[in-house]
């Protein structure tokens, strides 16, 4: 799916780290930072998640909630959250259902080798459920500065 700014963000129901289910529609009325990242406890993903953690109070003040999405399990997410004291929920998407809705599971290439994987992308979703911004060139160490002042 090729989503663009102005599109309605696809709704989904998925499990977070504690095994409970959430729906994107639960967050109507709030701005959502929905960030897709490849893997818990890897350097770039840790830098990105910790940058969001370090700026979490600013994000809250601007009305944002943060949801991370990877193909890792709930158990992996619990360890990642505890290790880095992440104050937001992480969606476990091992079946890639949410990834497929947002077009973030795609062919990638490293050192000439092609494989399927998560394309690191952040979607900023408005209070009304519309996509306000899509960040496809994520600066993992300074990610929050890409969308707030």
RAMORA-V241609 format. One record per residue. N is the residue number from 1. SS is DSSP state (H for helix, E for strand, C for the rest). Layout:
# RAMORA-V241609
N:SS
N:SS
This chain:
# RAMORA-V241609
1:C
2:C
3:C
4:C
5:C
6:C
7:C
8:E
9:C
10:C
11:C
12:C
13:E
14:E
15:E
16:E
17:C
18:C
19:C
20:C
21:E
22:E
23:E
24:H
25:H
26:H
27:H
28:C
29:C
30:C
31:E
32:E
33:E
34:E
35:E
36:E
37:C
38:C
39:C
40:C
41:C
42:C
43:H
44:H
45:H
46:H
47:H
48:H
49:H
50:H
51:H
52:H
53:H
54:H
55:C
56:H
57:H
58:H
59:H
60:H
61:H
62:C
63:C
64:E
65:E
66:E
67:E
68:E
69:E
70:E
71:C
72:C
73:C
74:H
75:H
76:H
77:H
78:H
79:H
80:H
81:H
82:H
83:H
84:H
85:C
86:C
87:C
88:C
89:E
90:E
91:E
92:E
93:C
94:C
95:C
96:C
97:H
98:H
99:H
100:H
101:H
102:H
103:C
104:C
105:E
106:E
107:E
108:E
109:E
110:E
111:C
112:C
113:E
114:E
115:E
116:E
117:E
118:E
119:C
120:C
121:E
122:E
123:E
124:E
125:E
126:C
127:C
128:C
129:C
130:E
131:E
132:E
133:E
134:E
135:E
136:C
137:C
138:C
139:C
140:H
141:H
142:H
143:H
144:H
145:H
146:H
147:C
148:C
149:C
